Amino acid sequence: MKIVRSSHHSRRIRWIAAVVTLSAVAGCGTEKVAAGNRSSDEPPLGPIPTVTSNAHIPLPLDSYILSIDEVGLIEKARAIGARDCLRSLGFGASSTAALAAIDPTDADERVVEYLDPDIAAKRGYGGITPPDEGETKAGRAAPDADSHLGAAYLGTRKSTPKGRSIPDGGCFAEGDRKVKEGTGTLELDPRSVRTSGTVAVMKDSRYRAAVSQWSSCMKARDLDYDAPESARLDPDWDKRPTAEPPSERERHVAAADAACRQQTNIVGIAVAVETAHQSKLINENREKLEAGKTVVAQWLRNANAIIAKG
């Protein structure tokens, strides 16, 4: 299994930026260490790759986290379960036909992404693509919560106008329950373990040394940024829509950023450090993670059965 991908690229960037802020506060006053050295509580590094593309690089926790196809499978089954629930409450096929599962979109979850120098020089940081209007976590066509259909779907009322009881959390929650039926509890969400690993990377002396080297590389080009996220989230272009062309300055900064990422190999160092911390976290939480695999495997079996039944 692979990593669950975010449907909105800028959401991933902002999540990383939030983690950077938290780890920077935690790491204040700590002396910088050369990339080849480490503090006593930091796991040893394996080989440091040289990253030359955005191709997905497998990480240790990948096998515990749903792949994009598996997420899509579960979303589809949830939508079918929600539809069946609504129809059991008296809503006809015409009123439930618009309900749809979210189509999860592939997007990498690296601490630092590879940035192609040629593309950066032409397109800057690429801009952001706003989510589809009306898209919610419950589905692209989630009904208005104030409507009878919406109240049944989201569980904002106890019963329908005809007196039929609406399940707790509405039919969306009922669809989720159908997928998770008979599976027990997921004691430890591997996504939270991945987040812990990301925080550990941000505080790791070897990664901080790489960030410092990247920042020095940018300063040599007369650009003052303390980390790659600061350049990507510069307010001058942070919210630029993809359809709007980048400014000359954005293209200049992005090209310099790409060159400095290559020169310092910060992406490869980040991958090696994250691999080390994920391996450590797996060793510390292996029993719960393995139990979670069993739970999720049953979710997938349930989802396949729901979809097959239609």
N, C-alpha and C positions, 0 to 999 in steps of 0.2 A: 504493500500500500504506500501511497505517496502523500504529500502534504495537501491539506485543504487549501484551496486558493481563494483569495478575496475577489469579490466581483467589482471592486473599485480600486484602481491602482493607488490613488492618493490616500485611501484609507490605510493601506499598508505602510506608506511613507510616514503618515502621521502617528501610527502606532509605534513604529521604530523611533520616531522623534520623541515621543512620550517616554519610551524606555530609556533613551539617551539622557533625557532630563533627570529622571529618577536616579540613574546610575552615576551621573555626573555629580549629583548632590552627595550620593553615598561615597564617591571617590575623592571628594575634596581634600586637599592637603596631602595626598599620596604622591610620593616621589615617582617620577617616570622611570620606567625600567626598559632596557634595550629589548628588542623583539626576541632575542635568543635566550633571555633570562626569564625567570618566573618566581612569583612568591611561593612560599612553601605550601599554601592551600590551593594552588592552581594545578590542575591536572597536566601531565606532560603532553606535548604535542607530537602527533605523528607527522608524516610528510606534509609540507606546505605546497599546495598546488599552484601553478601559474594559470590563472583563469583568463581565457581569451574570448569567451562568448557568454551569452545568457542561457546556455543549455543548463537544464536542471542538474545540480550536483547532489547525489544521494547523501543524506545525513542519517545518523543512527536512529533517530526517532521516527523516520519515515514509515517504517514497518508497523508502527502503532497508530498511525493517523490515517483517516479515510482518504482515499484518492478522490480526484475530481469526479470520476465516473461513479464511484460509490456514493458520493454526496448526492449526485444527480439521481441515482436510483432511489435513495431514501426520500428525497424531496418529492419525487414522482409518486411513491407509495403513500406518503403523507397526504398529498393532494387528492389521491383516490379515496383514501379513508375519510377525509374531510367532506368530499363530495357525497359519499355514501351516507354519512351522518346527516348531512343537510337534507338529502332526499328522504331519509327516514323520518325527518321532522315535517315533511310535507312540501318541501321546496322542489319544484319541478326541474326537469332537465334543462329547460331554456334559461332558468335563473342561475343555475350552477355551472353552465357550460363555460363561462368566462374565467372560472377559477383555474389558475395554472401554477405549477411549481416553479420556483426560481431556477433558472439555468445558471449554475455556478460557472464562473469564468476563471480560466487558468491565469495565475499571476504568481511569480516567485516570492518566497518569503525569506530571502537572504537578509542578513544583517546589513550588508553593503552589496548593491547590485553592480554587475559589470556594466560599464557605459562605453558604447562603441564610439571611438574618437570621430570617425567620419560622420556618423549619424548625428552625434552631439553638435558638431560644427554646423550642420544643416538645419536640424530640428530643435536644438536646445534640449530641454528636458522632456519634450513630448507633450506637455500640457496634460489636462485631466479630462476624462469623459464623465459627465454627470450621469447618475443612475437614471433609468427610465422613469418618467413621470408616473407616480402612483405605485412604484415598486415598494414593497414592504418585505419584511422577513417572512411573512406568511404567504406571499405569492404576488405575482405581478399585478393581478386583477382583484386584490382583496376588496370586498365590498365596503361601502360606507358604514361605519360603526353605528350610526343612528338609524339605519334602515332595519327592517325586520330580518332580512338575510344577513346583514352585517352583525346584528346582535347575536344571531344563532352561530355565526362563524367564529366570532371573537369571544363569545360568552359574556357579553355585557348585560344580558338579562337572564332571568331564571327560567323563563318559559316563552314559547311562541304565542302569537295572538290566539291560536286555537287551543292553548293550554298544554301543549306538549313540553315536557321538561328538557331543557338544554343542558347537555353535560358540562361539568366543571371545565372552565377554560374555553368552552365553545367547541365547535366541530373541528377547528384547526388543532386544538389540543387532543381531541379524540383521535384524529388521524395520526398524531404523534404516538399516542398510547397504543394504537394498533400495531405500529412498527415495533414498539418496544415491549409488546406483550410477552410475558413469560421469560424475560431476560435477566431479571434482577437489576441491581444498581451498578452503575459505572462508578466505582469508588474513587478513581483518579482519572481525570480527563487529561489525556496526553498533550492536549493543546496548552494546558496550564504548565505542564512540565517543559514544553518547548519555550514558553514565555520565560520561565525561570532560567532556562539556558541562555536566552537572549540577554537577560539582565546580567547574568554572570559574564557573558562575553563583553558587554559594555564596561564592566568594571575590571576586566582582566588586564594586567599590566602590559602584556604583549600586544593586545589589541589597542590599548591606549597609546602605546609607543608608535604603532602604525598610523593611528589618527594624527598624532603629533607630526610625524614625518610627512603625511599628506598635507597638513596645514602649512608646514614649512615650504613644501613644493608649490603650493598656491601663492604663498607670500612672495616667493621668488618671481612670480608672474604678476606681482602687484595686486593680488586679490586676497582680501582678509576674511577668511572663513575658518572656524575652529573645527569643523567636521563636515563630511560629505552631505549630511542631512541639512546643515545650515545653508549650503549652496543650493541644494534642490528646493528648499522651502523659503528661499529669498522672497520676501513679500512683493517684489517687483514682478514676479512671474508665478508665484505659488498657486494662484487660482486661474491661470490662463487656460481657457478651453482649448481642446485639441484643434478645433477648427480655426482658431486665431493664430496667425503666424508668430513665431518667436521674435523678440527684439534682437537687435545686433548684440547688445550686452549679454542677454541670456545665452545666445549662441557662443559668445566668447567665453563666458564663465563655464558653460557646460563642456566645451572643448578642452579647456584647461583642466577641469575636474577629471575628465576622462583620461587625459594624459598623466595626471598625477596619480590616479588610481592604478594605471599601468606601471608607472615608474616605481611606486612604493609597494606594489602588489598587495594593497590593502584588502582586496577582495579575497585573494588566496589565503592571507593570514587570518581573515575573519572566518573563512570556511574551516581552517585547521583548528582554530580556537573553539568554534562552535561544535565541531566534531568531538573534541576532547571533553567539553562540558556536557554535551548530550550523553556521551558514553558514561560519564561519571554519574549523571542523574539516572540513567537506566539501571546501572548497577545498584543504586540506592533505592530504587523503586520497582525493581524487576517483578516482584510477586504481584503487585497491584496492576502493573502494566500488562502482564500476561493474562491476568484475570479479566482485564478490560477487553483484551482481544477476543476472548470467548463471548463476552456480552455483545460486542459489536458484530461478531460473526452471526449471531442469532438475529440481530437487527436486519442484517442483509438477507438472511434466509426468509424472515418475515416479509421484508420488502418485496422480494422476488415472488413470494406466494400471493401477496396482495395484487401486484401488477399482473401476474398470470391469470388471476381470477377476473381482473378488470373491474 
